[in-house]
């Protein structure tokens, strides 16, 4: 890809060459490919250290390659012959360059979209305020016809009434908020009780299961012991029979 670029494109790409910027961008790019997590175990930290070494190595190679292309282009004005390493670096740098352009384009589109949405929201808010203001003015104008004197006399009482209504609304809102908080507290308490109940039932079930297993083991041990005792009696009977038989044989002789 990169080996087919023209010299003018290379010069434009490396115009304003800055080593610090190259190192910073290279580290940022490689961090996306080889991320580093500081909260990893010892083995993973060792891998992260190797990853950082790879990023630093790539940053150095990219810096040297860009500097070489920039200097050779300015010195000769023609495309110099590139070896396999240069071709590979050119391919990688070109991919990163195109990715940067695409990233900037997407970021610009997102910024433009956010600005348009903010402007639309501000415009809608302004229109709503203007519409509300016009409606209020019309209402006040209609109410004030023929009653201007009365309104002047009752302006003080209107203010008191407004403040009283406002206080009542605030009190009602606070009361509703308190009720909601109380309901939430009750629900939380019920959830905790249900959780404790489930845990208790699980523990009891586990305990019952353990007791059942213990009882089964005890019964099995009892049965095995009975079988062992029966076997011992059989062996004793066989031994007694053998002794009687031997005594008979011996007495006959």
Protein Blocks (a to p, Z undefined) as FASTA:
>chain_A
ZZmpcfklmmmmmgoiafklmmmmmmmmmmmmmccdfkbcfklmmmmmmmmmmmmmmmmm
mmmmmmmmmmmmmmnopacdddfklmmmmmmmmmmmmmmmmmmmmmmmmmmmmmmmmmmm
mmmmmmmmmmmmmmmmmmmmmmmgoplmmmmmmmmmmmmmmmmmmmmmmmmmmmmmmmmm
mmmmmmmmmmmmmmmmmmmmmmmmmmmmmmmmmmmmmmmmmmmmmmmmmmmmmmmmmmmm
mmmmmmmmmmmZZ
